[in-house]
Amino acid sequence: MDEVAQKNHLKAYGITYWALDKQYKASWLLNYRGGSFLLPDVPEIRKECQIRGVSFEVISDAEMQSILDDISSPSQNMETVVLEKAPKIAVYSPPGKQPWDDAVTMVLTYAEIPFKVIYDEEVLSDQLILYDWLHLHHEDFTGQYGKFYGAYRNAPWYIEQKKEAEALAAKLGYGKVSQEKLGVAKKIRDFVIGGGFMFAMCSATDSFDIALSAEGVDICEPMFDGDNSDANYQSQIDYNKTFAFKNFILDRKPEHYEFSDIDMTEKRRIPFEKDYFTLMEFSAKWDVIPSMLCQNHTQLVKGFMGQTTAFDSELIKSNVLILGKNELNDEARYIHGQKGKGFFTFYGGHDPEDYQHRVGDEPTVLDLHPTSPGFRLILNNVLFPAARKKPQKT
Protein backbone atom coordinates (compact mmCIF):
# COMPACT_ATOMS: atom_id res chain seq x y z
CA MET A 1 0.00 0.00 0.00
CA ASP A 2 2.97 2.33 -0.48
CA GLU A 3 3.05 5.06 -3.11
CA VAL A 4 5.11 3.26 -5.74
CA ALA A 5 3.96 -0.37 -5.65
CA GLN A 6 0.17 -0.04 -5.41
CA LYS A 7 -1.82 0.95 -8.51
CA ASN A 8 -5.21 1.11 -6.84
CA HIS A 9 -5.18 1.83 -3.11
CA LEU A 10 -8.95 2.27 -2.91
CA LYS A 11 -9.91 -1.08 -4.41
CA ALA A 12 -7.32 -2.79 -2.16
CA TYR A 13 -9.60 -2.06 0.79
CA GLY A 14 -12.41 -3.73 -1.14
CA ILE A 15 -10.27 -6.83 -1.65
CA THR A 16 -9.54 -7.01 2.09
CA TYR A 17 -13.23 -6.58 2.93
CA TRP A 18 -14.14 -9.25 0.38
CA ALA A 19 -11.58 -11.67 1.87
CA LEU A 20 -12.93 -11.09 5.39
CA ASP A 21 -16.47 -11.65 4.14
CA LYS A 22 -15.35 -15.02 2.77
CA GLN A 23 -13.89 -15.94 6.18
CA TYR A 24 -10.24 -15.61 5.14
CA LYS A 25 -7.74 -14.42 7.73
CA ALA A 26 -6.40 -10.91 7.24
CA SER A 27 -4.00 -8.60 9.02
CA TRP A 28 -3.33 -4.89 8.72
CA LEU A 29 0.38 -4.07 8.90
CA LEU A 30 0.32 -0.59 10.38
CA ASN A 31 3.04 1.74 9.07
CA TYR A 32 4.53 -1.08 6.99
CA ARG A 33 4.75 0.07 3.37
CA GLY A 34 1.84 2.48 3.65
CA GLY A 35 -0.31 0.23 5.82
CA SER A 36 -0.28 -2.96 3.76
CA PHE A 37 -2.68 -5.86 4.15
CA LEU A 38 -1.52 -9.44 4.70
CA LEU A 39 -3.85 -12.01 3.11
CA PRO A 40 -3.47 -15.76 2.49
CA ASP A 41 -2.06 -16.74 -0.90
CA VAL A 42 -4.97 -18.59 -2.48
CA PRO A 43 -5.99 -18.61 -6.17
CA GLU A 44 -9.36 -17.01 -5.39
CA ILE A 45 -7.77 -13.92 -3.82
CA ARG A 46 -5.13 -13.61 -6.54
CA LYS A 47 -7.81 -13.77 -9.22
CA GLU A 48 -9.95 -11.14 -7.47
CA CYS A 49 -6.96 -8.79 -7.23
CA GLN A 50 -6.27 -9.22 -10.94
CA ILE A 51 -9.92 -8.59 -11.87
CA ARG A 52 -10.08 -5.40 -9.79
CA GLY A 53 -6.65 -4.10 -10.82
CA VAL A 54 -5.13 -4.27 -7.33
CA SER A 55 -1.36 -4.71 -7.04
CA PHE A 56 -0.13 -7.51 -4.80
CA GLU A 57 3.10 -9.36 -3.97
CA VAL A 58 3.43 -13.05 -3.13
CA ILE A 59 5.81 -13.87 -0.27
CA SER A 60 6.97 -17.13 1.29
CA ASP A 61 6.15 -18.21 4.83
CA ALA A 62 9.74 -17.40 5.82
CA GLU A 63 9.49 -13.90 4.32
CA MET A 64 6.18 -13.36 6.07
CA GLN A 65 7.64 -14.34 9.42
CA SER A 66 10.62 -12.07 8.86
CA ILE A 67 8.29 -9.11 8.14
CA LEU A 68 6.15 -9.86 11.22
CA ASP A 69 9.27 -10.15 13.40
CA ASP A 70 10.53 -6.83 12.09
CA ILE A 71 7.16 -5.18 12.75
CA SER A 72 7.05 -6.54 16.32
CA SER A 73 10.50 -5.15 17.16
CA PRO A 74 10.28 -2.44 19.88
CA SER A 75 12.52 -0.24 17.74
CA GLN A 76 9.97 -0.08 14.91
CA ASN A 77 6.91 2.18 14.92
CA MET A 78 4.81 -0.56 13.35
CA GLU A 79 2.17 -3.01 14.50
CA THR A 80 0.20 -6.01 13.22
CA VAL A 81 -3.56 -5.81 13.70
CA VAL A 82 -5.66 -8.90 13.08
CA LEU A 83 -8.92 -8.13 11.24
CA GLU A 84 -11.72 -10.31 12.57
CA LYS A 85 -14.82 -9.78 10.47
CA ALA A 86 -16.35 -7.77 7.64
CA PRO A 87 -18.37 -5.00 9.33
CA LYS A 88 -21.99 -4.42 8.37
CA ILE A 89 -22.20 -0.92 6.89
CA ALA A 90 -25.08 1.56 6.78
CA VAL A 91 -25.13 4.90 4.99
CA TYR A 92 -27.63 7.46 6.31
CA SER A 93 -29.00 9.16 3.21
CA PRO A 94 -32.42 10.42 2.04
CA PRO A 95 -34.27 8.53 -0.72
CA GLY A 96 -33.48 9.72 -4.22
CA LYS A 97 -30.11 11.21 -3.37
CA GLN A 98 -27.54 10.79 -6.15
CA PRO A 99 -24.51 8.60 -5.25
CA TRP A 100 -22.05 11.40 -6.07
CA ASP A 101 -23.70 13.65 -3.47
CA ASP A 102 -21.88 11.58 -0.87
CA ALA A 103 -18.14 10.83 -0.98
CA VAL A 104 -18.52 7.72 1.18
CA THR A 105 -21.27 6.19 -0.95
CA MET A 106 -19.09 6.91 -3.97
CA VAL A 107 -15.91 5.31 -2.60
CA LEU A 108 -17.74 2.30 -1.13
CA THR A 109 -19.28 1.66 -4.54
CA TYR A 110 -15.91 2.10 -6.27
CA ALA A 111 -14.12 -0.20 -3.79
CA GLU A 112 -16.97 -2.73 -4.17
CA ILE A 113 -17.74 -2.78 -0.45
CA PRO A 114 -21.43 -3.57 0.20
CA PHE A 115 -23.61 -1.21 2.22
CA LYS A 116 -27.26 -0.47 2.98
CA VAL A 117 -28.86 2.96 2.63
CA ILE A 118 -31.06 3.85 5.59
CA TYR A 119 -32.88 7.00 6.66
CA ASP A 120 -35.05 8.37 9.45
CA GLU A 121 -37.68 5.62 9.52
CA GLU A 122 -35.05 2.90 9.87
CA VAL A 123 -33.10 4.83 12.54
CA LEU A 124 -36.18 5.66 14.62
CA SER A 125 -37.40 2.05 14.47
CA ASP A 126 -34.11 0.88 16.04
CA GLN A 127 -32.68 -0.79 12.95
CA LEU A 128 -29.19 0.56 13.70
CA ILE A 129 -28.60 -2.54 15.83
CA LEU A 130 -28.25 -4.45 12.55
CA TYR A 131 -25.07 -2.55 11.65
CA ASP A 132 -21.53 -2.08 12.96
CA TRP A 133 -20.67 1.14 11.09
CA LEU A 134 -22.79 4.15 10.22
CA HIS A 135 -21.96 7.03 7.90
CA LEU A 136 -23.54 10.50 7.95
CA HIS A 137 -22.75 12.93 5.16
CA HIS A 138 -24.04 16.31 3.98
CA GLU A 139 -26.90 16.34 6.49
CA ASP A 140 -28.55 18.92 8.73
CA PHE A 141 -29.78 17.59 12.07
CA THR A 142 -30.90 21.05 13.28
CA GLY A 143 -34.04 21.31 11.11
CA GLN A 144 -32.78 24.32 9.14
CA TYR A 145 -32.64 22.53 5.77
CA GLY A 146 -28.90 22.89 5.38
CA LYS A 147 -29.09 26.68 5.80
CA PHE A 148 -29.72 26.84 2.03
CA TYR A 149 -32.49 29.40 2.57
CA GLY A 150 -30.44 32.46 1.57
CA ALA A 151 -29.38 31.20 -1.86
CA TYR A 152 -31.96 28.57 -2.79
CA ARG A 153 -35.29 29.31 -1.04
CA ASN A 154 -37.02 29.78 -4.43
CA ALA A 155 -35.35 26.80 -6.09
CA PRO A 156 -37.81 23.97 -6.90
CA TRP A 157 -35.52 21.33 -5.34
CA TYR A 158 -35.32 23.28 -2.05
CA ILE A 159 -39.09 23.76 -1.88
CA GLU A 160 -39.65 20.06 -2.63
CA GLN A 161 -37.07 18.86 -0.08
CA LYS A 162 -38.63 21.05 2.63
CA LYS A 163 -42.09 19.70 1.80
CA GLU A 164 -40.83 16.10 1.89
CA ALA A 165 -39.03 16.61 5.21
CA GLU A 166 -42.15 18.09 6.80
CA ALA A 167 -44.30 15.24 5.50
CA LEU A 168 -41.88 12.64 6.84
CA ALA A 169 -41.73 14.31 10.27
CA ALA A 170 -45.55 14.38 10.44
CA LYS A 171 -45.76 10.74 9.35
CA LEU A 172 -43.35 9.78 12.14
CA GLY A 173 -45.40 11.66 14.72
CA TYR A 174 -43.40 14.86 15.13
CA GLY A 175 -44.71 18.41 14.99
CA LYS A 176 -41.49 19.84 13.54
CA VAL A 177 -38.62 18.65 11.38
CA SER A 178 -36.15 19.90 14.02
CA GLN A 179 -37.78 17.66 16.64
CA GLU A 180 -37.74 14.66 14.31
CA LYS A 181 -34.07 15.21 13.41
CA LEU A 182 -33.20 15.51 17.10
CA GLY A 183 -34.91 12.15 17.64
CA VAL A 184 -32.73 10.68 14.90
CA ALA A 185 -29.58 12.26 16.36
CA LYS A 186 -30.36 10.80 19.79
CA LYS A 187 -30.83 7.31 18.31
CA ILE A 188 -27.47 7.65 16.55
CA ARG A 189 -25.91 8.87 19.81
CA ASP A 190 -27.23 5.76 21.58
CA PHE A 191 -25.92 3.55 18.75
CA VAL A 192 -22.41 4.90 19.36
CA ILE A 193 -22.65 4.72 23.17
CA GLY A 194 -23.71 1.09 22.82
CA GLY A 195 -20.61 0.19 20.82
CA GLY A 196 -21.25 1.38 17.26
CA PHE A 197 -18.85 3.18 14.92
CA MET A 198 -19.99 6.49 13.44
CA PHE A 199 -18.24 8.34 10.63
CA ALA A 200 -19.45 11.80 9.59
CA MET A 201 -18.39 14.29 6.93
CA CYS A 202 -19.21 17.86 5.94
CA SER A 203 -22.22 19.43 7.70
CA ALA A 204 -23.26 16.20 9.41
CA THR A 205 -20.37 16.74 11.83
CA ASP A 206 -21.24 20.08 13.43
CA SER A 207 -25.02 19.95 12.84
CA PHE A 208 -25.14 16.61 14.73
CA ASP A 209 -23.43 18.08 17.78
CA ILE A 210 -25.46 21.30 17.58
CA ALA A 211 -28.73 19.34 17.50
CA LEU A 212 -27.74 17.35 20.60
CA SER A 213 -26.65 20.50 22.44
CA ALA A 214 -29.93 22.28 21.63
CA GLU A 215 -32.27 19.57 22.92
CA GLY A 216 -35.41 21.27 24.25
CA VAL A 217 -34.38 24.63 22.76
CA ASP A 218 -35.92 26.19 19.63
CA ILE A 219 -33.01 27.52 17.53
CA CYS A 220 -34.98 27.63 14.26
CA GLU A 221 -36.34 30.88 12.80
CA PRO A 222 -39.93 31.08 11.42
CA MET A 223 -39.03 30.31 7.78
CA PHE A 224 -37.79 26.90 8.96
CA ASP A 225 -40.39 25.79 11.48
CA GLY A 226 -43.24 28.34 11.41
CA ASP A 227 -42.61 30.02 14.76
CA ASN A 228 -40.01 32.18 16.46
CA SER A 229 -36.85 30.80 17.99
CA ASP A 230 -36.40 30.92 21.77
CA ALA A 231 -35.18 34.24 23.08
CA ASN A 232 -31.47 34.20 23.92
CA TYR A 233 -31.22 30.55 22.93
CA GLN A 234 -27.40 30.65 22.89
CA SER A 235 -27.36 30.73 26.72
CA GLN A 236 -29.37 27.49 26.81
CA ILE A 237 -26.95 25.42 24.70
CA ASP A 238 -25.63 22.42 26.67
CA TYR A 239 -22.10 21.52 25.52
CA ASN A 240 -22.06 18.50 27.83
CA LYS A 241 -24.34 16.72 25.36
CA THR A 242 -22.00 17.00 22.36
CA PHE A 243 -19.52 14.46 21.02
CA ALA A 244 -16.68 16.68 19.86
CA PHE A 245 -17.26 20.41 20.17
CA LYS A 246 -17.48 22.95 23.01
CA ASN A 247 -18.08 26.67 23.52
CA PHE A 248 -19.31 27.29 19.97
CA ILE A 249 -21.54 30.21 19.04
CA LEU A 250 -24.54 29.48 16.83
CA ASP A 251 -25.14 31.54 13.69
CA ARG A 252 -28.49 33.30 14.08
CA LYS A 253 -28.85 34.55 10.50
CA PRO A 254 -31.25 32.30 8.53
CA GLU A 255 -29.86 33.52 5.17
CA HIS A 256 -26.25 32.76 6.17
CA TYR A 257 -24.87 29.44 4.90
CA GLU A 258 -23.32 28.52 8.24
CA PHE A 259 -24.43 26.79 11.45
CA SER A 260 -21.89 28.13 13.93
CA ASP A 261 -18.30 29.27 14.39
CA ILE A 262 -17.10 25.64 14.55
CA ASP A 263 -16.58 25.66 10.78
CA MET A 264 -13.50 27.41 9.38
CA THR A 265 -14.74 27.93 5.78
CA GLU A 266 -15.15 31.70 6.06
CA LYS A 267 -12.17 32.08 8.39
CA ARG A 268 -9.70 30.53 5.94
CA ARG A 269 -6.87 32.49 4.35
CA ILE A 270 -5.24 29.63 2.52
CA PRO A 271 -4.49 29.80 -1.24
CA PHE A 272 -5.56 26.75 -3.25
CA GLU A 273 -1.98 25.66 -3.99
CA LYS A 274 -1.12 25.59 -0.25
CA ASP A 275 -4.31 23.93 0.95
CA TYR A 276 -3.01 20.68 2.43
CA PHE A 277 -3.34 19.10 5.84
CA THR A 278 -0.88 16.90 7.70
CA LEU A 279 -1.72 13.55 9.26
CA MET A 280 -0.44 13.28 12.81
CA GLU A 281 2.06 10.59 13.69
CA PHE A 282 1.17 8.17 16.49
CA SER A 283 2.86 5.24 18.17
CA ALA A 284 1.52 2.19 16.33
CA LYS A 285 2.14 -0.08 19.32
CA TRP A 286 0.55 2.17 21.95
CA ASP A 287 -1.93 4.26 19.96
CA VAL A 288 -3.27 1.56 17.66
CA ILE A 289 -6.62 3.20 16.85
CA PRO A 290 -5.36 6.61 15.66
CA SER A 291 -2.50 4.86 13.83
CA MET A 292 -5.03 2.71 12.01
CA LEU A 293 -7.16 5.70 11.02
CA CYS A 294 -4.13 7.59 9.68
CA GLN A 295 -2.71 4.83 7.46
CA ASN A 296 -1.68 6.30 4.12
CA HIS A 297 1.07 6.47 1.53
CA THR A 298 1.66 10.15 2.35
CA GLN A 299 1.36 12.31 5.45
CA LEU A 300 0.36 15.34 3.40
CA VAL A 301 -3.23 15.25 2.13
CA LYS A 302 -4.73 17.70 -0.35
CA GLY A 303 -7.41 19.93 1.23
CA PHE A 304 -10.98 20.22 -0.02
CA MET A 305 -13.96 22.34 0.95
CA GLY A 306 -17.56 21.74 2.01
CA GLN A 307 -20.30 23.46 3.93
CA THR A 308 -18.24 22.42 6.94
CA THR A 309 -14.65 22.45 5.66
CA ALA A 310 -12.64 22.22 8.87
CA PHE A 311 -13.00 22.67 12.62
CA ASP A 312 -11.73 25.48 14.82
CA SER A 313 -9.12 23.77 17.03
CA GLU A 314 -10.08 25.96 19.99
CA LEU A 315 -13.62 24.54 19.96
CA ILE A 316 -12.66 20.85 20.08
CA LYS A 317 -13.00 19.03 23.41
CA SER A 318 -9.75 17.99 25.08
CA ASN A 319 -10.62 14.27 25.01
CA VAL A 320 -10.98 14.30 21.19
CA LEU A 321 -7.93 13.41 19.10
CA ILE A 322 -6.90 15.58 16.17
CA LEU A 323 -5.75 13.18 13.45
CA GLY A 324 -5.20 15.69 10.64
CA LYS A 325 -4.48 19.41 10.86
CA ASN A 326 -3.71 22.43 8.70
CA GLU A 327 -1.09 24.25 10.78
CA LEU A 328 -1.23 27.39 8.62
CA ASN A 329 -4.79 28.07 9.73
CA ASP A 330 -4.79 26.19 13.05
CA GLU A 331 -7.73 24.12 11.81
CA ALA A 332 -8.49 20.45 12.40
CA ARG A 333 -9.60 18.49 9.32
CA TYR A 334 -9.91 14.99 10.74
CA ILE A 335 -10.78 14.16 14.38
CA HIS A 336 -11.67 11.08 16.38
CA GLY A 337 -13.11 10.24 19.78
CA GLN A 338 -14.77 7.64 21.96
CA LYS A 339 -18.31 7.86 23.33
CA GLY A 340 -19.41 5.14 25.72
CA LYS A 341 -18.41 1.81 24.20
CA GLY A 342 -18.27 3.17 20.64
CA PHE A 343 -16.25 5.52 18.47
CA PHE A 344 -16.80 8.46 16.13
CA THR A 345 -14.72 10.15 13.45
CA PHE A 346 -15.47 13.58 11.96
CA TYR A 347 -13.89 14.49 8.60
CA GLY A 348 -14.31 18.04 7.29
CA GLY A 349 -15.14 18.76 3.64
CA HIS A 350 -17.42 17.26 1.01
CA ASP A 351 -15.35 15.37 -1.59
CA PRO A 352 -11.58 14.75 -1.31
CA GLU A 353 -11.08 15.04 -5.07
CA ASP A 354 -13.45 17.95 -5.76
CA TYR A 355 -11.89 21.05 -4.19
CA GLN A 356 -14.96 23.30 -4.08
CA HIS A 357 -18.01 21.14 -4.71
CA ARG A 358 -21.10 23.16 -5.61
CA VAL A 359 -24.77 22.25 -6.01
CA GLY A 360 -25.22 20.65 -9.43
CA ASP A 361 -21.51 19.96 -10.08
CA GLU A 362 -20.55 16.91 -12.11
CA PRO A 363 -19.70 13.80 -10.05
CA THR A 364 -16.11 12.84 -9.29
CA VAL A 365 -14.88 9.90 -11.38
CA LEU A 366 -12.85 7.74 -9.01
CA ASP A 367 -11.27 5.84 -11.88
CA LEU A 368 -9.20 9.02 -12.26
CA HIS A 369 -8.18 8.99 -8.58
CA PRO A 370 -7.53 5.32 -7.61
CA THR A 371 -4.70 6.28 -5.24
CA SER A 372 -6.43 9.25 -3.53
CA PRO A 373 -4.99 9.81 -0.01
CA GLY A 374 -8.12 11.76 0.98
CA PHE A 375 -10.44 8.89 0.07
CA ARG A 376 -8.10 6.41 1.80
CA LEU A 377 -8.91 8.06 5.12
CA ILE A 378 -12.59 7.22 4.60
CA LEU A 379 -11.75 3.58 3.92
CA ASN A 380 -9.49 3.37 6.97
CA ASN A 381 -12.61 4.09 9.00
CA VAL A 382 -14.64 1.49 7.09
CA LEU A 383 -12.19 -1.28 8.05
CA PHE A 384 -11.66 0.02 11.58
CA PRO A 385 -14.55 -2.01 13.13
CA ALA A 386 -13.06 -5.17 11.62
CA ALA A 387 -10.21 -4.82 14.12
CA ARG A 388 -12.43 -4.61 17.15
CA LYS A 389 -10.91 -6.67 19.93
CA LYS A 390 -12.88 -9.50 21.45
CA PRO A 391 -14.07 -8.93 25.03
CA GLN A 392 -11.63 -10.24 27.62
CA LYS A 393 -12.77 -13.21 29.72
CA THR A 394 -12.95 -12.37 33.41
Secondary structure, DSSP 8 states (H G I E B T S, - for coil): --TTT-S-HHHHHHHHHHHHHTT--EEEEETSTTTEEE----HHHHHHHHHHT-------HHHHHHHHHHHHSTTSS-EEEEE-----EEEE--TT--GGG-HHHHHHHHHT---EEE-HHHHHTTGGGG-SEEEE-S--TTSSGGG-HHHHTTSHHHHHHHHHHHHHHHHTT-SSHHHHHHHHHHHHHHHHHTT-EEEEETHHHHHHHHHHHTTT-----HHHHSS---TTGGGG--GGG-SSB-S--B---TTSS-SBTTB-GGG----GGG-EEEE----TTT-HHHHHHT--S-SEEE----SS--EEGGGB-TTSEEEEEETTTTEEEEEEEEETTEEEEEE-SS-TT-TT--TT-----GGG-TT-HHHHHHHHHHHGGGG-------
